Each structure stands twice: as structure tokens, then as C-alpha cells.
Amino acid sequence: MTATLVAVAHGTRDPAGAAALHALIAEVRTQRPGLRVELCFLDHALPRPAELLAELRGTAVLVPLLLGPGFHLRVDLPAAAAAAPHLRIRPAAPLGPDPLLAEALHDRLAEAGEPADAVVLAAAGSTDPAGNAEAARMAGLLTARLDRPVAAGYLCASSPSPAEAVAALRAAGHRRVAVAPYLLAPGFFATRAARSGGALTAAPLGAHPALARLVLERHDRAAAG
């Protein structure tokens, strides 16, 4: 029996954010017909992981719709797995950093307008240094993809902020600085990223085909054991 892909998102109260996550899951299903794909939320929306997992049988692969490590990956997902002893649960790695995310970020920037001299990758930020380090690694992957400077900025819990990163790049001589939200969906952080002072701000990753491919890759690696 094929393992069910259970995508676990942080969750949002923003209807547009929830719609973007459901659209991403729809794209995953389109790319892999026949695979059971379910979505649940750690907070702010339903179903919660425990509710969804209680309905499943066999093997479930938990794919965190998270862009790096942190409290949710370290605590919340293992707790959800422990609450479902009737399942064979295989945890997948978080989504980032990954070249497929660089592809999606590149496309979102291209959709936003004219190319910029430099880019600020606006990550959510974390009190976990490992999470911020992974965002900085993602900035490096995007630098290689765009062949122009990319600096990480953090929307909370760390520094520099995206606005500070924009100012630093301008002080270094880059006149047109874009902001690329390193976020899955619209919401509070995406709104804050748009106020960072960039010449343009791209849309969040959303239901990009490369992101859906990445979700499936994470599932496949974990399902293979």
C-alpha cells in the first residue's frame, strides 16, 4: 500500500493564506495522481494533525510544510506522530533549503517586475539559530540562481530585518533592491515583507509547480526509508 502523504502546515488565520496552501496541495495531487495527499495544520486552522491521523491506516509520511528547522519540527511533529501509534509514521525533512525553492523564488521575482540589482530574501526568522542559518544557506542558493547578490533578512526574532538588509544593499551601491518573501503563503509576515522598502516585492511561493515537486520529493525519500 502506498504511504499517504500528510502535509503539515503551520496554519494561518488569513483566508488567502489558507487558500494558497490548499492550492499547493491541489498541485501536488495533480502531479501525482493516485497518491493520497492530505493537509493539516498545527495552529489556526483545521484539521489538526491528531484529528487527521486518527482517520488514517497503514503508513503515513509527515511532510512538514516548513522552510527550515525549529520548534515545530523538533517538538510538534514528533508529538503528533506519538499520538498515532496505530500508524507507521515516517517523518520527512523540511522543505528548505533546496534548489527547487530557488527556482520558485526566481519565478516569483520575474513575475513581480523588472530584474533588480540585488535581492533580500525575507525569511520568517527564528529563535533557533539553525533555522536562521538555513535561511542564509537558501540566500546562497538564490544568489547562484540569479547571479546577483542576495542577503537574508528576518521578519522576526533575529536580525537584520528585511528593511535593514535592503538599506545595507543600497549603501553598498545596489540601486534597485527587490524583496523575495521566503514564505509559503500570504499572511502577516508577507504583509510585513511588502513594507520593507524594496523596489518591488515578489509574491510568496504559493502553489508553484517546483514547490509541489519538492513536497513529493520529500515524501518519496521518507517513504523509501
C-alpha positions as CSV (number, residue, x, y, z in Angstrom):
1,M,0.0,0.0,0.0
2,T,1.3,3.4,-0.9
3,A,2.1,5.7,2.0
4,T,-0.3,8.6,2.5
5,L,1.4,12.0,2.1
6,V,0.3,14.1,5.1
7,A,1.4,17.7,4.6
8,V,1.7,19.5,7.9
9,A,1.5,23.3,7.7
10,H,1.9,25.9,10.5
11,G,-1.5,27.4,9.7
12,T,-2.9,30.9,9.3
13,R,-6.0,32.9,10.1
14,D,-5.7,34.7,6.7
15,P,-8.2,33.2,4.3
16,A,-5.8,33.9,1.3
17,G,-3.0,32.1,3.1
18,A,-5.2,29.0,3.7
19,A,-6.4,29.1,0.1
20,A,-2.7,29.2,-1.1
21,L,-1.9,26.1,0.9
22,H,-4.9,24.2,-0.4
23,A,-3.9,25.3,-3.9
24,L,-0.4,23.9,-3.3
25,I,-1.9,20.5,-2.2
26,A,-4.1,20.5,-5.3
27,E,-1.0,21.0,-7.4
28,V,0.7,18.1,-5.6
29,R,-2.3,15.9,-6.3
30,T,-2.2,16.9,-10.0
31,Q,1.5,15.9,-10.3
32,R,0.9,12.6,-8.6
33,P,-2.5,11.1,-9.5
34,G,-3.4,8.2,-7.3
35,L,-1.4,9.3,-4.3
36,R,-3.5,10.1,-1.3
37,V,-2.5,13.6,-0.2
38,E,-3.9,15.3,2.9
39,L,-3.3,18.7,4.6
40,C,-3.5,19.5,8.3
41,F,-2.5,22.5,10.4
42,L,-0.5,22.9,13.6
43,D,-2.4,26.0,14.6
44,H,-5.2,28.5,13.5
45,A,-7.0,26.1,11.2
46,L,-8.5,22.6,10.9
47,P,-7.9,19.7,10.7
48,R,-5.2,19.3,13.3
49,P,-2.6,16.5,12.9
50,A,-4.1,14.3,15.6
51,E,-7.6,14.5,14.0
52,L,-6.4,13.7,10.6
53,L,-4.0,10.9,11.6
54,A,-6.8,9.2,13.6
55,E,-8.6,8.6,10.4
56,L,-5.7,7.0,8.5
57,R,-4.4,3.4,8.4
58,G,-1.2,1.9,7.2
59,T,1.8,4.2,6.6
60,A,1.8,8.0,6.7
61,V,4.6,10.2,5.6
62,L,4.6,13.5,7.5
63,V,5.9,16.2,5.2
64,P,6.4,19.5,7.1
65,L,5.4,22.5,5.0
66,L,8.1,24.3,6.8
67,L,11.1,26.0,5.2
68,G,13.6,25.1,7.9
69,P,14.2,23.6,11.4
70,G,12.7,25.0,14.5
71,F,10.3,24.2,17.4
72,H,7.5,22.8,15.2
73,L,9.9,20.3,13.6
74,R,11.6,19.4,16.8
75,V,8.5,19.2,19.1
76,D,5.1,19.5,17.5
77,L,5.6,16.9,14.7
78,P,7.1,14.2,16.9
79,A,4.2,14.8,19.4
80,A,1.7,14.3,16.6
81,A,3.4,11.1,15.5
82,A,3.4,9.7,19.0
83,A,-0.3,10.3,19.3
84,A,-1.0,7.9,16.4
85,P,0.5,4.6,17.5
86,H,-1.8,2.7,15.1
87,L,0.1,4.1,12.1
88,R,3.6,3.5,10.7
89,I,4.8,7.1,10.5
90,R,7.8,8.2,8.6
91,P,8.9,11.9,9.1
92,A,10.2,13.8,6.1
93,A,12.7,16.6,6.1
94,P,11.6,20.3,6.0
95,L,11.4,21.9,2.5
96,G,14.3,24.2,2.7
97,P,16.9,25.0,1.6
98,D,16.7,23.4,-1.8
99,P,17.4,24.4,-5.4
100,L,13.7,23.8,-6.3
101,L,12.9,26.7,-3.9
102,A,15.4,28.9,-5.7
103,E,13.6,28.0,-9.0
104,A,10.3,29.1,-7.5
105,L,11.7,32.2,-5.9
106,H,13.3,33.2,-9.2
107,D,10.0,32.8,-11.0
108,R,8.1,34.9,-8.4
109,L,10.6,37.7,-8.7
110,A,10.3,37.6,-12.5
111,E,6.5,37.8,-12.2
112,A,6.9,40.9,-9.9
113,G,8.6,43.1,-12.4
114,E,12.0,44.3,-13.9
115,P,15.1,42.5,-12.7
116,A,16.8,44.0,-9.6
117,D,20.5,44.7,-8.9
118,A,20.2,42.7,-5.6
119,V,17.6,40.8,-3.6
120,V,16.6,40.5,0.1
121,L,15.3,37.0,1.0
122,A,12.7,37.9,3.6
123,A,12.5,34.8,5.9
124,A,10.2,34.5,8.9
125,G,13.1,34.3,11.3
126,S,13.5,32.0,14.4
127,T,14.9,31.9,17.9
128,D,16.6,28.7,16.7
129,P,20.0,29.7,15.2
130,A,19.9,26.6,13.0
131,G,16.7,27.9,11.3
132,N,18.3,31.3,10.5
133,A,21.4,29.6,9.2
134,E,19.3,27.5,6.8
135,A,17.7,30.7,5.6
136,A,21.1,32.1,4.9
137,R,22.0,29.0,3.0
138,M,18.9,29.5,0.9
139,A,20.1,33.0,0.2
140,G,23.3,31.5,-1.2
141,L,21.3,29.1,-3.4
142,L,19.3,32.0,-4.8
143,T,22.5,34.0,-5.3
144,A,23.8,31.2,-7.5
145,R,20.5,31.0,-9.4
146,L,20.2,34.8,-10.0
147,D,23.9,35.6,-10.4
148,R,23.4,38.7,-8.2
149,P,23.7,39.4,-4.5
150,V,21.1,38.0,-2.2
151,A,21.0,38.8,1.5
152,A,18.8,37.2,4.1
153,G,16.6,39.3,6.3
154,Y,14.4,38.1,9.2
155,L,10.9,39.2,9.8
156,C,11.0,38.4,13.5
157,A,13.3,37.0,16.2
158,S,16.6,37.9,14.6
159,S,18.4,40.5,12.6
160,P,19.0,42.1,10.2
161,S,15.3,42.8,9.4
162,P,14.5,42.8,5.7
163,A,14.3,46.7,5.8
164,E,17.8,46.8,7.3
165,A,19.1,44.3,4.6
166,V,17.5,46.5,1.9
167,A,19.3,49.6,3.3
168,A,22.6,47.8,3.6
169,L,22.5,46.6,-0.1
170,R,21.6,50.2,-1.2
171,A,24.5,51.5,0.9
172,A,26.7,49.0,-1.0
173,G,25.7,50.6,-4.3
174,H,22.8,48.5,-5.4
175,R,20.2,51.0,-6.6
176,R,17.3,48.6,-7.3
177,V,16.8,46.1,-4.5
178,A,13.9,43.5,-4.6
179,V,12.4,41.6,-1.7
180,A,11.6,37.9,-2.2
181,P,9.4,36.6,0.6
182,Y,10.7,33.2,1.8
183,L,7.2,32.3,2.8
184,L,4.7,29.7,1.6
185,A,1.6,31.8,1.6
186,P,0.1,35.3,2.2
187,G,-0.4,36.4,5.7
188,F,1.0,38.6,8.4
189,F,4.7,38.1,7.5
190,A,4.0,38.6,3.8
191,T,2.4,41.9,4.5
192,R,5.4,42.9,6.7
193,A,7.8,41.8,3.9
194,A,6.0,44.1,1.5
195,R,6.7,47.1,3.8
196,S,10.5,46.5,3.7
197,G,11.2,49.3,1.3
198,G,12.2,47.2,-1.7
199,A,11.8,48.5,-5.3
200,L,9.4,45.5,-5.7
201,T,8.2,42.7,-3.6
202,A,7.5,39.2,-5.1
203,A,4.6,37.1,-4.1
204,P,5.0,34.2,-1.6
205,L,5.9,30.8,-3.1
206,G,2.3,29.6,-3.1
207,A,1.2,26.8,-5.5
208,H,4.3,26.9,-7.6
209,P,4.9,23.6,-9.5
210,A,8.5,23.4,-8.3
211,L,7.3,23.6,-4.7
212,A,4.9,20.8,-5.4
213,R,7.7,18.7,-6.8
214,L,9.7,19.4,-3.7
215,V,6.9,18.2,-1.5
216,L,6.7,15.0,-3.5
217,E,10.5,14.5,-3.3
218,R,10.4,14.8,0.5
219,H,7.6,12.2,0.6
220,D,9.4,9.8,-1.7
221,R,12.7,9.9,0.2
222,A,11.0,9.4,3.6
223,A,8.7,6.6,2.1
224,A,11.8,4.8,0.8
225,G,13.1,4.7,4.4
